C-alpha cells in the first residue's frame, strides 16, 4: 500500500471542506512531525488545513490519523496574512524537500507549511520548512523551485 503524499492528504481535506462549505478556498496547510525534527517528508504526520470562507469566516480541519480528518470547524473570524492558494499546486513536499537539500539546506525540520504569504510582495505559494529553533526558515517556491532562507 502506497503512503499518501502531503498533497494527497491536503486534497482529502479540500474535498471534505468544500463538500460542506462549497465557497471555501485553501489558505494554508500546516504539517508537523510528531516524532520531532526530521529530514524525511513522510514523517510530517499531522496536518491542519485552513480555508478562507464566505463572510470573513475561516474553516479549519485537522487530521485525526494519517489521511483521516475530523469534522471541519467553522470559526467566525478571518484568518490573516495569507493569500488563497489555487489548488492543486504542481509541487509536492517530496520535491520541495529535494530542492531544499540540493540548495544545501539539510538540517532537520519539525514543521512544514504550504502557504502563500501576504507580503511584502505578491508571490507564489511556498513550502516553508521550520520548527527547528537553531535553523532559519527555508522557503521553496512551488512554481519556480527557487530556494531561500529567511524569517
Secondary structure, 3 states (H helix, E strand, C coil): CCCCCHHHHHHHHHHHHHHHCCCCEEEEEEEECCCCCECCHHHCCEEEEEEECHHHCEEEEEEEECCEECCCEEECCCCCCECCCCCCCCCCHHHHHHHHHHCCCCCCECEEEEECECCCCCCCCEEEEECCCCCCEEEEECCCCCEEEEC
